[in-house]
Amino acid sequence: MGGSPTEASLYVPRFSPAEIRIAALQGGTRAQVQATLAEFAALSRRRGLRVAGLIEITSDCSSDGCRSLALRDLTDGNLISISQDLGQGAEACNLDPGGLAAACFGVERAIAEGADLVVLSKFGKQEAARSGLRDAFHAAVCAALPIVTAVAPSLSDAWQAFAGPLSTFVAPEISALDAWWQATRAVPCVWASDTIET
């Protein structure tokens, strides 16, 4: 079907449009989106599901106006810093690639050990550039697991190129996300590792 996927694609386009196994939250503030992801992860655990993934935690540094970033590992609850100290007054991005890589590896390990659902804080600029949590997305798809994430409107085109018809946008509300989940559970999954581009 069709031509070959682009280099950044997650899939080979031979899936039925009904087989939508990735929910991408869009709309609302960053805090609202992350809170919805965290609430859905907690709800899923209460339902007995094994949830792997990460939630973004952001705090402001009062002394110099910087922003501290961390990821909460949903498997063990550990907080992983993904910020680095660039010094007072620094204007460059303070994202710590090493911390992000460690967080990504933790998700991959949790998936390998067994999970029912993967929640990833976002598909951002790092992921669009084939970095960040991209390997965690890839591991989840290879394991045929449903994924919940967030995508900023500015990255919609990059996300569509990455996930294509495997994904649908969902409002950052528990009711909307739960409706997606109930529909997803009713559709048999036919994902296979040979359909995923490495």
Buried (B, 14 or more C-beta within 10 A) or exposed (E): EEEEBEEBBBBBBEBEEEBBBBBBBBBBEBEBBBBBBBBBBEBBBEEEBBBBBBBBBEEEEEEEEBEBBBBBBBBEEEEBBBBBEEEEEEEEEBBBEEBBBBBBEBBBEBBEEEBBBBBBBBBBBBBBEEBBBBBBBBBBBBBEBBBBBBBBEEBBEBBBBBBBBBBBBBBBBEEBBBBBBEEBEEEEEEBEEEBBEE
